[in-house]
Amino acid sequence: MEIILVNQNLLRQFINIARTKYEVGEGLQQDVLLAQLELSKMLDNELKLQGATRKFQGLLNALLNRPANQRIKLPKEITEVLPVLQTETALYAQAKKYRALLASKRESLNAAQSRLKLAKRDLMPDFKMGAFYGGRSDTLSGQERADFLSLKLSMTVPIFASKKQNKAIDQRSNELMQQRYALQDQWNQVQAQISIAYNDFQQTKNQVVLFKSGIIPQARQTVASMLVGYQVNKVDFLNLVRSQITLYSYETQYWKALTEANQALAQLTAMVGREDIYE
């Protein structure tokens, strides 16, 4: 919105200059009409942005469980400095340690290992031992009898291992392999997602720097030079308007790149599982 307002003011300045030159017989009426047409386009863009603002305001309020028409206050200043990230390898290591999804997969793998271990134990004989002690006396005859101690030993032998225990072991082994492959597949996906977000951030960060330090200042200088040249009849008005349109395009591309860089940062934070991803 700020870019549009600045460019609207610039076009109004063009209109005033073109009208003045036309009135004194040094300019063309088509120059005035062309500037007015571009101003109308800017006004149309302003209306579209206002509508988009209200739309996304309603969506954000719905996500925050607030009234849809509640006003969202935007910050007066926006941070345009982008951070320096850790290396991809360091981000992989953090994700492997902190990513909750990977921890869940590892727990599933541990559970499968435990089930396989229990299934293998069923192949072993199951021994049970018990001891009993009893004291006794014959009160009827008046004779005392010795107390007794008894021992009990039982054993369960898996004589049908090929039909029961071995099949259970095969099933648990297959489950374990599935969990291992699932963990490895998830880990590969996490690494790929980190690399994609990392490269997206680096690319858009470089674009932000290029627009901010090179392209936009040069485009502004071009517009200013064109405006001076038009006032002394050395530059065609169409070229002046084209330079202004180019400046507007570069300014909007700059903010789009900055937005995409911050979106990549948010995506990268989610993929790693923590916010400490900067140097």
N, C-alpha and C positions, 0 to 999 in steps of 0.2 A: 504494500500500500504506500509506503514511503517513497519507493522508487517511482511509482505511478504519479504521485503528487509532484515530485520533482520534475518529471518529464512533462507533465501537464503545464507546469509553470514555464518550462523551457519552450514548449510549443506556443504558448500564449505570447511569449516574447517574439517568436518567429512571426506570428500573425501580425503583431503590432508593427514590426519592422517592414514586413511585406506590404501591409496596408499603407504605411507612410510612403514607401517608395512608389506604390501604385498611384497614390493621390498626387504626387508631384511629377508623375509621368516617367519615372525611372524603373518601374517594375511592372509586372503582369498581374492581371486579376487571377489567373490560374495559380499563381504562387499563394495567394491568400486562400483560395479554395482548397488547395492541397494541404496547407497547414491546418485549416479548419477540419478537414477530413481526418487527418492523423490525430487531432485533438479529440474528435468524436470517438475514434477507436480506443483512445486511452480512457475516455469516460465509460465506454462499454466494458473495458477490462476492470475498471474500478467496481462497476455494478456486479460483475461476475464474482470478483473476489469477496465482496460484501456478502453475497449469497452463499458462497462456499464457507465463509467464516461462520455464518449462522448455522449452516448444516453441520459442520464439524463440532461446533459448540454443543449442539444437541446430542451428538453421538458421544462426545466426551462426558457430558453430564450424565448420560444414561449409564455409561460404564462406571461412573463414580457414585451412582445411586443418588443423584441430585435432580432438582427440577430442570427440565430440558431448556428452559429459557433463562437459567441462571447465568449471569455474565462471567466469563472467564477473563481474568486480568492477565495480560501479557506483560512480560518484563520490559522496563523502559530501555534497558541495554542488553544486548545479546553478546555472549562470549564468542568471539570469532577465532580465538587461538585454539588450535587442535593439538592434543597431546602427542607425545612420542611413545609408541607402544614397545612392549617387550618383544623379543624375537618369537617367531612361530614355534620354535622348539620349546621355549620357556612356557608358552601358552599351552602347548600340548601337555607338558608336565603338570601344569596347574589343573587342567581339565581332568586328567587321569586321577588326580588326587581329590578334587572337590566336586566334580560333576555328579549330581545326585542320580542321574539316569544310569551312569556307569556303576555307581555303588549298588544300585538296585539289581543290575545284571550280575554283579559279582556275588551278591547274596543269593541269587537264584542258582548260580554255579556252585556255591558252597553247600546249599541245600541238596543239590543233585549228587554231590560227592558224598555227603552224609548218607543219603539213601542207598547209594551203591555200596558203601562200606557196611551198612546193616544187612544188605542182601547177601554179601559175601560171608558174613558171619553165620548165616543160616546153613552154610556148608559144613560148619564145625559141629561136632557132637555137643549136645547141651547136657552138662552134668549138674546134678542137684544133690546136695548132701544135707543131712539133718541129724541131730542128736537129741535124744529124749532121756530124761532121768525121772525115775519114780521111786518113791518110798512106800513100803507096805508092811503091814503087820496083821497077824491073825488074831483078832480079838476074841473070836469064839473059842478057839483051842487054847488060847493063852500062849501060843508059841510065836516067837518072833521070826520073821523071814527077812532075808537079805533084800536090800533095795536093789533096783536094777537100772542099768544104763543100756540104751539101745542106740544103734547107729543105723542110718538109712542112706543109701546111695542109689540114685537112679540116673539113667542116661538116655537121651533121645538121639537117635542116629538118623541122618537124612538118607535113607535108603532109596528114595525116589528123586535123587538130586537132578537127574537128567530130565525129568518131567516137570519138576516144580522149581527148585532153587536155581538151576542153571538158566532157566527161562526168565526168572525174575532178575538175575544178574544181567542177562543180555538186555532186558528192557531198561534197567537202571543205567547200564552203560550207554545205551542209545540216548537216553535223556541227558546224561552228562555231556555227550558230544554235542547235542543240540544246544545246550546252554553255553558251551565253549564257543561254538560257531556264532551264536547270538551275541555273546559278549564281544567277540572279535569284529563282527559286522557292525555293531553299534560303535565300537571304538574307531573303526575306519570312517564311519559317517561323521563322527564328531570331529576327527582330524580334517576331513574334507570341508566341513562347515566352517571350522576355524580358519582354514586357509582361504576360503572364498571371502569371508567377512574381512579378514586381514588384508587381502589384496584389494577388495573394494574400498576399504578405508584409505589405504596408501594411495590408490589412484585418485580418489576424490580429494584427498588432502593436497596432492600435487596440483590438481586443477584449481583448488581454492587459492593456493599460493600464486599460481600463474595469473589468475584473473585479478587478484587483489594487487599484486605488485607490478604487473606488466600490462595486461590487456586493457583493463578498465581505465587506468590513468592515461594510456595512449589514446583510447577512444574519446575520453573527455577532452584531451588536448586537440584531437581532430575536430570535434564539434566546435570548440572555441575558435579554432583557426578558420574553419569553414564559415562560421558566423561573421567573423571580421572580413573575410574575403567577399561574402555576399553583400555586405553593407557598402563595399567600394566597387561592386559590380565585377569582381574577379572570379566569383564562384557561382555556379548555377544553383538555383534554389532547390532543385530536385536532389542534387548531391548533398546539400545541407541537411535536408530532411532524411535522406538515407543514412547519413552519419549519425543523426539522432536516433533513428530506429535501431541501428547497430549498437549504439551505446546502451539503449534500453534492453536489448537482447542479451548483451554481455552481463549487465547488472543482474538480470533475473537468473541467468545461468550460474552466476557466482553464488547466489543464495540457494539455488537448487543443489549445487555441488556441496555447499556447507551442510545442507539438510541431509543429503545422502551420506556424507561422512559421519554425521552424528548417528544416523540410523545404523550404519555399519558398526559403529562403536557399541550401540545398544545390543545388536545382534551378537557381536563378539563377546560381550559380557555374559549374555545368556548361554552361549556355547561353552565358555570356560567354566561358568558356574560361580564366578565371583567378580567383584568390581576392581580388584587390585591387578590391573593388566598393564599399567603404565610403568615406564622406567623411573 
